[in-house]
Amino acid sequence: MKEYSLQELQEYNGKDGKPVYIAHLGNVYDVSDSKLWKTGLHMKRHPAGKDLTADIQAAPHNTDVLERYPRVGVVAQAHAMEPKMPPLLSDLISRFPMLRRHPHPMTVHFPIVFFISTTLFNILYLLTGIKSFETTALHCLAGGILFGVVAMSTGFYTWWINYLSQTMRAVVIKRRVGLLLLGSAIVVFIWRMMSPGVLDRMSLGAAVYLLLVFSLFPLVSIMGWFGASLTFPAEKE
């Protein structure tokens, strides 16, 4: 059996007439004959030429579907690509595979909703003058900060477990924007707690406060976009 490094495996991505190879548990399979892999991108989500062990383990179908296709080699030193993790965590992931992929996608939606709601409820307050809208915005902001910390923690966990902490453009952008988002939210929250009537009348301070509040919407949207690009890569014409 030929040994493929992960760098060599990337050449077999189904593009420009190249065969479609994927790796699973150290084995390399040629799935070129599969209609679902003909473009080199399975279900518009999983790219060929990569080790898809974690993806396939979490797939809705059984792993025995790979036996329909020829095994053309093995991944060289496949074990070296697995991150070193505490035995307890390794055992938990073995027993509950969802702990590898699901924590971040499950928690990331909460801060997105809370931060967008913070902006929208403040807008409603400005339009109607109803104080309860502004109070609700504060509560949403608190929820966004709380779940933002949780989402960022699970994000680093997923980056470590599934991407081996490799430098990736989307992750770098998410990390920087996430810190800016969380920092801005904390500043707004402290400001609002120290000055409950900051929006009672328009002033320079109120304008700066609103600018920070309105920045939450685009910042969290940027994070959502680049997060989605990791799960569902944008198709290139």
Residue pairs with C-beta under 8 A, 6 or more apart in sequence:
1 71
1 72
1 73
1 74
2 28
2 72
2 73
2 74
3 73
3 74
3 75
3 76
4 21
4 23
4 28
4 73
4 74
4 75
4 76
5 75
5 76
6 23
6 50
6 51
6 75
6 81
9 21
9 23
9 28
9 49
9 50
9 51
9 75
10 49
10 50
11 18
11 49
12 18
12 19
12 20
12 21
12 30
12 48
12 49
13 20
13 40
13 47
13 48
13 49
14 20
14 32
14 37
14 38
14 39
14 40
14 41
14 48
14 49
15 40
19 30
19 32
20 30
20 31
20 32
20 34
20 37
20 38
20 40
20 48
20 49
21 28
21 29
21 30
21 31
21 48
21 49
21 72
22 28
22 29
22 31
22 37
22 46
22 48
22 49
22 50
22 51
22 52
23 29
23 50
23 51
23 52
23 53
23 75
23 78
24 51
24 52
24 53
24 56
24 63
24 66
25 53
25 78
26 74
26 75
26 78
26 79
27 66
27 71
27 73
27 74
27 75
28 71
28 72
28 73
28 74
28 75
29 66
29 69
29 70
29 71
29 72
30 69
30 70
30 71
30 72
31 37
31 48
31 66
31 69
32 38
33 69
34 69
36 42
36 43
37 48
40 47
40 48
40 49
41 47
41 48
41 233
41 235
42 48
44 232
44 233
44 235
45 231
45 232
45 233
46 52
46 55
47 233
51 75
51 78
51 81
54 100
54 101
54 161
54 162
55 101
56 63
56 66
57 63
57 97
57 100
58 97
58 98
58 100
58 101
58 102
75 81
81 164
83 160
83 161
83 164
83 165
85 93
85 161
92 99
93 99
93 100
93 161
100 161
100 162
101 158
101 162
103 154
103 157
103 158
104 151
104 154
104 155
104 157
104 158
105 231
106 154
107 147
107 150
107 151
107 154
108 151
108 154
108 155
108 224
108 227
110 143
110 144
110 147
110 150
110 151
111 143
111 144
111 147
111 148
111 150
111 151
111 220
112 220
112 223
112 224
114 140
114 141
114 143
114 144
114 147
114 148
115 140
115 141
115 144
115 148
115 181
115 185
115 216
115 217
115 219
115 220
116 216
116 217
116 220
116 221
117 136
117 137
117 140
117 144
118 137
118 140
118 141
118 144
118 185
118 188
118 213
118 216
119 137
119 213
119 214
119 216
119 217
120 137
121 133
121 134
121 136
121 137
121 140
122 133
122 134
122 137
122 199
122 210
122 213
124 130
124 133
125 131
125 133
125 134
125 137
125 199
126 199
126 210
134 199
137 213
138 189
138 192
141 185
141 188
141 189
141 192
142 189
144 185
144 216
144 220
145 182
145 185
145 186
145 189
148 178
148 181
148 182
148 185
149 182
152 178
152 182
155 174
155 178
159 165
159 171
163 171
168 230
170 226
170 227
170 229
170 230
171 230
173 222
173 226
174 223
174 226
174 227
177 219
177 222
177 223
177 226
178 223
180 219
181 216
181 219
181 220
181 223
184 212
184 215
184 216
184 219
185 216
187 212
188 209
188 212
188 213
188 216
191 198
191 209
191 212
192 198
192 209
195 205
198 205
198 206
198 209
199 206
199 209
199 210
